[in-house]
Amino acid sequence: QVQLVESGGVLVQAGGSLRLSCAASAPTFSSYAMGWFRQAPGKVREFVASISVAGRRTNYADSVKGRFTISRDNAKNTVYLQMNSLKPEDTASYYCNARTYYSDYPAMSRTNALDAWGQGTLVTVSS
């Protein structure tokens, strides 16, 4: 089972930028599609972005489209989420996720298939 560790969450002012990282333990990282989800206090977890195995395809939630960019470095077993023009409503814990297929996103979960999660990293955007 792949293990995922997120980092980069901090307190930032509205309008600022931040880059989250997610390091994977599995040497087969390059065979997984990857995604980012977030969960704000008192709200359900929601899809943020996903990226295909080779990084050629990406998908974003409407709420972050044009502001966030997902990317990956398969040589470093790492996926990134560049967040620009941050808003207070972006405040949430951000979770990295690994799945077998790019088409497995943006579903909240997958059963009987790979669906690995990190522990989350907290992003707080002050107004």
Disulfide bonds with the S-S distance in Angstrom:
Cys22-Cys96 2.09
